[in-house]
Amino acid sequence: MWEEKDNKLIRSFTFEDFQSAFAFMTKLALYAEQVNHHPYWSNIYNRVTIELCTHDAGDVVTDKDYNFARAADAFYAKFV
């Protein structure tokens, strides 16, 4: 689940393997470009961690972040 902490929405996603984790990131990257909202994220083997905040709103959590989080959850649901 997403956690709001230090003006960020944060969640880690766990996958079967690196390939699945990277495929998730690729699909989400295309979505991020489409909506012009780019996350802080990291990938270590089968785990992707995402941190969301809206830079042009002063690095706080906004509706853009909640919308992105919902999209990430929907993409993830297709992998598990």
HELIX and SHEET records of a PDB file:
HELIX    1   1 PHE A   18  VAL A   35  1                                  18    
HELIX    2   2 HIS A   55  ALA A   57  5                                   3    
HELIX    3   3 ASP A   63  ALA A   77  1                                  15    
SHEET    1   A 4 GLU A   3  LYS A   5  0                                        
SHEET    2   A 4 LYS A   8  THR A  14 -1                                        
SHEET    3   A 4 ARG A  47  LEU A  52 -1                                        
SHEET    4   A 4 TYR A  40  ILE A  44 -1                                        
END                                                                             
